[in-house]
Amino acid sequence: MMIICCLQFNALKSQSCNSCCIPSFPSLTVYQVFQTGHGMGFGVEAGSWKKDAGRFSYFIGTSMVWAGNSSPENKTSSSQKQVLLSFYVKGQYKLSNHLYLIAAPGIVNLSYVELQTGFRYVVPLTRVIGIGIEPAYAFNQKQLVMNANLHFALR
């Protein structure tokens, strides 16, 4: 009985070590965007998530936000809808086990450069799927941005 238990423990130990020694993996993230000023939208990003190989990861993504814009020089009573399409490169630096510092420079509507900085907090649900929130600040738009993320590990 002891020999069988020891063999089973060694087999389980070797399986778990092989499955958790992944230094980095490709990742796909879909997210919902909430901006101050009644802006909502969605986005997608893909990149390389560094688990054990280092603290820095990078992603390339795009987002589309529908923002309501009521300017004082507009004499009509209806607010003007504006679509913000952005392409960005995001870097994240691991601060703790689930907390990351992010910076995402990008181009919005092919007309101006935007920089978003903030934090990303990710909780793994399974070995492949994780959820997270990402509060950030957009410097050029001068708005707070909150992303609700759904992360997929692509192995």
C-alpha positions as a printed Julia matrix, in Angstrom:
155×3 Matrix{Float64}:
   0.0    0.0     0.0
   2.85   2.43    0.84
   4.63   1.69   -2.45
   1.47   2.4    -4.47
   0.89   5.68   -2.6
   4.5    6.77   -3.14
   4.31   5.97   -6.86
   1.04   7.91   -7.22
   2.49  10.9    -5.34
   5.6   10.93   -7.54
   3.46  10.71  -10.69
   1.24  13.6    -9.55
   4.25  15.65   -8.48
   5.97  15.28  -11.85
   2.74  16.15  -13.73
   2.13  19.33  -11.8
   5.74  20.51  -12.16
   5.69  20.05  -15.93
   2.39  21.9   -16.29
   3.37  24.92  -14.18
   6.86  25.52  -15.59
   5.62  27.7   -18.45
   7.8   30.83  -18.52
   5.59  32.74  -20.99
   2.57  32.14  -23.19
   0.61  33.93  -25.9
  -2.57  35.57  -24.7
  -5.78  37.03  -26.14
  -7.87  39.53  -24.18
 -11.34  40.85  -24.94
 -12.7   43.66  -22.82
 -15.51  46.12  -22.22
 -14.5   49.8   -21.95
 -16.2   52.33  -19.66
 -15.05  55.96  -19.88
 -16.1   59.04  -17.99
 -18.3   61.26  -20.11
 -20.7   58.38  -20.89
 -18.34  56.51  -23.18
 -18.7   52.76  -23.67
 -17.11  50.34  -26.07
 -15.12  47.18  -26.53
 -11.61  46.13  -27.4
  -9.3   43.22  -28.11
  -5.58  42.76  -27.57
  -3.05  39.99  -28.08
   0.51  39.52  -26.95
   3.01  37.57  -24.9
   2.3   37.19  -21.19
   5.47  36.59  -19.16
   4.7   34.36  -16.2
   8.12  33.4   -14.86
  10.55  34.56  -17.56
  10.42  38.2   -16.49
   8.28  40.98  -15.12
   7.58  42.8   -18.42
   4.89  41.71  -20.92
   3.69  43.39  -24.11
   0.45  43.46  -26.09
  -0.89  44.99  -29.31
  -4.55  45.95  -29.42
  -7.42  48.01  -30.68
 -10.54  49.46  -29.09
 -13.68  51.25  -30.21
 -15.5   53.63  -27.86
 -18.75  55.49  -28.5
 -18.48  58.76  -26.63
 -21.16  61.41  -26.21
 -19.76  64.88  -26.82
 -21.85  67.92  -25.99
 -19.81  71.02  -26.72
 -20.91  74.52  -25.66
 -20.39  75.93  -29.18
 -22.93  73.44  -30.54
 -26.24  75.39  -30.61
 -28.48  72.33  -30.95
 -29.91  70.59  -27.92
 -28.87  67.1   -29.02
 -25.48  65.75  -28.11
 -23.09  64.67  -30.83
 -21.95  61.04  -30.86
 -18.3   60.39  -31.59
 -16.58  57.07  -32.28
 -13.02  56.76  -30.99
 -11.05  54.02  -32.74
  -7.61  53.45  -31.22
  -4.62  51.25  -31.98
  -2.05  50.81  -29.23
   0.94  48.95  -27.87
   0.61  48.09  -24.17
   3.38  47.21  -21.78
   2.74  45.75  -18.36
   5.12  45.37  -15.43
   4.4   42.81  -12.72
   4.17  44.42   -9.26
   2.82  41.44   -7.31
   1.18  38.08   -7.96
  -2.01  39.48   -9.59
  -1.26  43.22   -9.87
   0.42  44.88  -12.87
   1.38  48.43  -13.83
   0.38  49.28  -17.43
   1.26  51.94  -20.0
  -0.37  52.04  -23.44
   0.69  54.64  -26.01
  -1.52  54.62  -29.09
  -3.12  56.5   -31.96
  -6.81  57.54  -31.76
  -8.78  58.04  -35.0
  -5.45  58.36  -36.84
  -5.37  61.97  -35.68
  -3.7   62.23  -32.27
  -1.5   60.28  -29.87
  -2.93  59.07  -26.56
  -1.19  57.64  -23.49
  -3.09  55.57  -20.94
  -1.46  54.53  -17.68
  -2.95  52.56  -14.82
  -3.13  49.21  -13.11
  -4.35  45.75  -14.09
  -5.61  43.24  -11.53
  -6.14  39.71  -12.86
  -7.71  36.71  -11.12
  -7.34  33.3   -12.82
 -10.58  31.32  -13.07
  -9.09  28.24  -14.74
  -5.7   27.38  -16.22
  -6.75  29.04  -19.48
  -9.2   31.83  -18.53
  -8.78  34.81  -16.23
 -10.84  37.89  -15.45
  -9.63  41.3   -14.44
 -10.23  44.99  -14.07
  -8.04  47.73  -15.41
  -8.48  51.3   -14.13
  -6.44  53.8   -16.14
  -6.19  57.48  -17.04
  -6.11  58.8   -20.63
  -3.87  61.87  -20.57
  -4.84  63.53  -23.87
  -8.59  63.0   -23.4
  -8.3   63.79  -19.67
 -10.68  60.97  -18.78
 -10.75  57.97  -16.5
 -11.03  54.6   -18.24
 -12.17  51.3   -16.71
 -11.77  48.05  -18.61
 -13.45  44.78  -17.62
 -11.14  42.1   -19.07
 -11.53  38.46  -20.06
  -8.1   36.86  -20.68
  -7.47  33.66  -22.64
  -4.14  31.82  -22.54
  -3.27  30.41  -25.96
  -0.95  27.4   -25.59
